């Protein structure tokens, strides 16, 4: 069985723990503790190490999904988790303008350590004052649509939304692998919103 490690990172309160909870086939492992810093104004508890969930894709593939802490003071966990990751998703809350600069710091941190596929997940688009996905991508420095990483809109509480986002991340990862190793498998991925989990069919080149 092939194992893929996916990291869900992002700003505090962007939906990382909820994302992992929603997508996981098992009860997740989390390290939530009472928030004692500025994060307390966003939520009562915060992740201090990592969240862990698992997604089984039949007998051939299993995904281990890790959620990082959001605060920069826990960036030693960002470092540990990202160095073993195959791909990651950066969640950004659209209704908090300050999240864009914080997300830029996370991107810079990750890019200094790894060069792996990334997908931008934009959350809280239904909240008052939410910025548009285009504004968020521009704020992250992705002005040219041709050179952007994939972007998805995510409702971390919705199984369909989270599965669609995970499908995109998995597809980007498999396509990246295929570019490096053209003789390997290429993905034929369904993005049906009715799926209970990502459906991935692999076909030979």
SERO-979350 format. One record per residue (C-alpha): x, y, z; residue in three letters. Coordinates in Angstrom, 1 decimal. Layout:
N
KOLKOL     xx     yy     zz res
KOLKOL      X      Y      Z ALA
...
This chain:
205
KOLKOL     xx     yy     zz res
KOLKOL    0.0    0.0    0.0 UNK
KOLKOL    1.3    3.5   -0.9 UNK
KOLKOL    1.3    6.1    1.9 UNK
KOLKOL    1.0    9.8    1.2 UNK
KOLKOL    1.5   12.5    3.8 UNK
KOLKOL   -0.5   15.6    3.4 UNK
KOLKOL   -0.2   18.7    5.6 UNK
KOLKOL   -3.0   21.2    6.2 UNK
KOLKOL   -1.6   24.5    7.4 UNK
KOLKOL   -2.8   28.0    7.7 UNK
KOLKOL   -3.6   30.9    9.9 UNK
KOLKOL   -5.2   30.6   13.4 UNK
KOLKOL   -8.9   29.9   13.1 UNK
KOLKOL   -8.8   29.2    9.4 UNK
KOLKOL  -10.3   25.7    9.8 UNK
KOLKOL   -7.4   23.3   10.0 UNK
KOLKOL   -8.5   21.1   12.8 UNK
KOLKOL  -12.1   21.0   11.5 UNK
KOLKOL  -10.8   20.1    8.0 UNK
KOLKOL   -8.9   17.1    9.4 UNK
KOLKOL  -11.9   16.1   11.5 UNK
KOLKOL  -14.2   16.3    8.5 UNK
KOLKOL  -12.1   14.3    6.1 UNK
KOLKOL  -10.7   11.6    8.4 UNK
KOLKOL  -12.0    8.0    8.4 UNK
KOLKOL  -11.0    7.7   12.1 UNK
KOLKOL  -11.4    9.8   15.2 UNK
KOLKOL   -8.6   12.3   14.9 UNK
KOLKOL   -5.6   12.7   17.2 UNK
KOLKOL   -5.5   16.4   18.3 UNK
KOLKOL   -3.4   18.5   20.7 UNK
KOLKOL   -5.9   21.3   21.4 UNK
KOLKOL   -5.2   23.3   24.5 UNK
KOLKOL   -6.8   26.4   25.9 UNK
KOLKOL   -5.7   29.5   24.0 UNK
KOLKOL   -3.8   32.0   26.1 UNK
KOLKOL   -2.6   34.5   23.5 UNK
KOLKOL   -4.4   36.6   20.9 UNK
KOLKOL   -5.9   33.5   19.4 UNK
KOLKOL   -8.3   33.3   22.3 UNK
KOLKOL  -10.3   36.1   20.7 UNK
KOLKOL  -10.9   33.8   17.7 UNK
KOLKOL  -11.5   30.5   19.5 UNK
KOLKOL  -11.2   29.0   23.0 UNK
KOLKOL   -8.8   26.2   22.1 UNK
KOLKOL   -5.8   26.0   19.7 UNK
KOLKOL   -3.6   23.3   18.3 UNK
KOLKOL   -0.1   23.3   19.9 UNK
KOLKOL    1.5   20.3   18.1 UNK
KOLKOL   -0.6   18.7   15.4 UNK
KOLKOL   -3.8   17.1   14.4 UNK
KOLKOL   -3.8   13.7   12.7 UNK
KOLKOL   -6.4   11.9   10.6 UNK
KOLKOL   -6.4    9.1    8.1 UNK
KOLKOL   -8.1    8.5    4.8 UNK
KOLKOL   -8.1    5.1    3.2 UNK
KOLKOL   -8.5    4.9   -0.6 UNK
KOLKOL   -9.1    1.2   -1.0 UNK
KOLKOL   -6.3   -1.4   -0.7 UNK
KOLKOL   -3.8    0.6   -2.8 UNK
KOLKOL   -3.4    4.0   -1.1 UNK
KOLKOL   -3.7    5.6    2.3 UNK
KOLKOL   -3.5    9.3    3.2 UNK
KOLKOL   -2.1   10.6    6.5 UNK
KOLKOL   -3.4   14.1    7.0 UNK
KOLKOL   -1.7   16.4    9.5 UNK
KOLKOL   -3.0   19.7   10.7 UNK
KOLKOL   -0.4   22.2   11.9 UNK
KOLKOL   -0.6   24.9   14.6 UNK
KOLKOL   -1.5   28.3   13.3 UNK
KOLKOL    0.7   30.5   15.5 UNK
KOLKOL    4.3   31.3   14.4 UNK
KOLKOL    5.6   30.5   17.9 UNK
KOLKOL    4.9   26.8   17.1 UNK
KOLKOL    6.8   26.9   13.8 UNK
KOLKOL    9.1   24.1   15.0 UNK
KOLKOL    6.1   21.9   14.4 UNK
KOLKOL    5.7   23.4   10.9 UNK
KOLKOL    9.2   22.4   10.2 UNK
KOLKOL    8.8   18.8   11.5 UNK
KOLKOL    5.6   18.2    9.6 UNK
KOLKOL    6.4   19.8    6.3 UNK
KOLKOL    9.8   18.1    5.8 UNK
KOLKOL    8.0   14.7    5.6 UNK
KOLKOL    5.0   15.9    3.6 UNK
KOLKOL    4.3   15.0    0.0 UNK
KOLKOL    2.0   18.1   -0.5 UNK
KOLKOL    0.3   20.7    1.6 UNK
KOLKOL   -2.7   23.0    1.6 UNK
KOLKOL   -2.6   26.5    3.0 UNK
KOLKOL   -5.9   27.6    4.5 UNK
KOLKOL   -6.6   31.4    4.6 UNK
KOLKOL   -9.7   32.9    6.3 UNK
KOLKOL  -11.2   35.4    3.8 UNK
KOLKOL  -12.9   37.5    6.4 UNK
KOLKOL   -9.8   38.6    8.3 UNK
KOLKOL   -7.6   40.9    6.3 UNK
KOLKOL   -4.6   40.3    8.6 UNK
KOLKOL   -4.6   36.6    7.7 UNK
KOLKOL   -3.1   37.3    4.3 UNK
KOLKOL    0.1   38.7    5.7 UNK
KOLKOL    0.3   35.8    8.2 UNK
KOLKOL   -0.3   33.3    5.4 UNK
KOLKOL    2.5   34.9    3.4 UNK
KOLKOL    4.8   34.2    6.3 UNK
KOLKOL    3.8   30.6    6.4 UNK
KOLKOL    4.3   30.2    2.6 UNK
KOLKOL    7.8   31.8    2.9 UNK
KOLKOL    8.6   29.4    5.8 UNK
KOLKOL    7.5   26.3    3.9 UNK
KOLKOL    9.2   27.4    0.7 UNK
KOLKOL   12.5   27.8    2.4 UNK
KOLKOL   12.4   24.1    3.5 UNK
KOLKOL   10.6   22.2    0.8 UNK
KOLKOL    9.6   22.4   -2.9 UNK
KOLKOL    6.4   20.3   -3.0 UNK
KOLKOL    2.9   20.9   -4.5 UNK
KOLKOL    0.7   23.4   -2.7 UNK
KOLKOL   -3.0   24.3   -3.0 UNK
KOLKOL   -4.5   27.5   -1.5 UNK
KOLKOL   -7.8   26.8    0.3 UNK
KOLKOL   -9.9   29.9    1.1 UNK
KOLKOL  -12.3   29.6    4.0 UNK
KOLKOL  -15.0   31.7    5.7 UNK
KOLKOL  -16.2   33.2    2.4 UNK
KOLKOL  -19.7   33.2    3.8 UNK
KOLKOL  -18.7   35.6    6.6 UNK
KOLKOL  -19.4   39.4    6.7 UNK
KOLKOL  -16.5   41.3    5.1 UNK
KOLKOL  -15.0   38.4    3.3 UNK
KOLKOL  -12.5   39.3    0.6 UNK
KOLKOL  -12.9   37.7   -2.8 UNK
KOLKOL  -10.7   34.7   -3.8 UNK
KOLKOL   -9.0   37.0   -6.4 UNK
KOLKOL   -8.1   39.5   -3.7 UNK
KOLKOL   -6.7   36.8   -1.5 UNK
KOLKOL   -4.6   35.4   -4.3 UNK
KOLKOL   -3.3   38.8   -5.2 UNK
KOLKOL   -2.5   39.5   -1.5 UNK
KOLKOL   -0.4   36.3   -1.5 UNK
KOLKOL    1.6   37.6   -4.4 UNK
KOLKOL    0.0   35.5   -7.1 UNK
KOLKOL   -0.9   38.2   -9.6 UNK
KOLKOL   -0.5   36.1  -12.7 UNK
KOLKOL   -3.1   33.5  -12.9 UNK
KOLKOL   -0.9   31.4  -15.2 UNK
KOLKOL    1.7   31.0  -12.4 UNK
KOLKOL   -0.5   30.4   -9.4 UNK
KOLKOL   -0.9   27.3   -7.4 UNK
KOLKOL   -4.4   25.8   -7.6 UNK
KOLKOL   -7.0   27.6   -5.4 UNK
KOLKOL  -10.1   26.0   -3.9 UNK
KOLKOL  -12.9   27.5   -1.8 UNK
KOLKOL  -13.4   25.4    1.4 UNK
KOLKOL  -16.1   25.0    3.9 UNK
KOLKOL  -14.3   23.0    6.6 UNK
KOLKOL  -17.6   21.8    8.1 UNK
KOLKOL  -18.8   20.3    4.8 UNK
KOLKOL  -17.8   16.8    3.9 UNK
KOLKOL  -18.4   17.5    0.2 UNK
KOLKOL  -16.4   20.7    0.2 UNK
KOLKOL  -13.4   19.2    2.1 UNK
KOLKOL  -13.4   16.1   -0.1 UNK
KOLKOL  -13.4   18.2   -3.2 UNK
KOLKOL  -10.4   20.2   -1.8 UNK
KOLKOL   -8.6   17.0   -0.9 UNK
KOLKOL   -9.2   15.7   -4.4 UNK
KOLKOL   -7.6   18.8   -5.9 UNK
KOLKOL   -4.5   18.5   -3.6 UNK
KOLKOL   -4.2   14.8   -4.4 UNK
KOLKOL   -4.5   15.4   -8.1 UNK
KOLKOL   -1.9   18.2   -8.0 UNK
KOLKOL    0.5   15.8   -6.2 UNK
KOLKOL    0.0   12.9   -8.6 UNK
KOLKOL    0.4   15.2  -11.6 UNK
KOLKOL    3.6   16.6  -10.1 UNK
KOLKOL    5.0   13.1   -9.7 UNK
KOLKOL    4.0   12.2  -13.2 UNK
KOLKOL    6.0   15.1  -14.6 UNK
KOLKOL    9.1   14.0  -12.7 UNK
KOLKOL    8.6   10.3  -13.6 UNK
KOLKOL    6.5   10.0  -16.8 UNK
KOLKOL    6.6    6.3  -16.7 UNK
KOLKOL    4.6    6.2  -13.4 UNK
KOLKOL    0.9    6.2  -13.0 UNK
KOLKOL   -1.2    9.2  -13.9 UNK
KOLKOL   -4.5   10.1  -12.1 UNK
KOLKOL   -8.0    9.9  -13.4 UNK
KOLKOL   -9.8   11.7  -10.6 UNK
KOLKOL  -13.5   12.2  -10.0 UNK
KOLKOL  -14.5   15.5   -8.4 UNK
KOLKOL  -18.1   14.5   -7.8 UNK
KOLKOL  -19.5   16.4   -4.9 UNK
KOLKOL  -21.5   13.3   -3.8 UNK
KOLKOL  -18.4   11.3   -2.9 UNK
KOLKOL  -18.0   10.4    0.7 UNK
KOLKOL  -14.2   10.4    0.3 UNK
KOLKOL  -11.8   11.2   -2.6 UNK
KOLKOL  -12.2    8.8   -5.5 UNK
KOLKOL   -9.0    8.2   -7.4 UNK
KOLKOL   -8.5    5.8  -10.2 UNK
KOLKOL   -5.0    5.3  -11.4 UNK
KOLKOL   -4.3    4.3  -15.0 UNK
KOLKOL   -1.1    3.3  -16.8 UNK
KOLKOL    0.5    5.7  -19.2 UNK
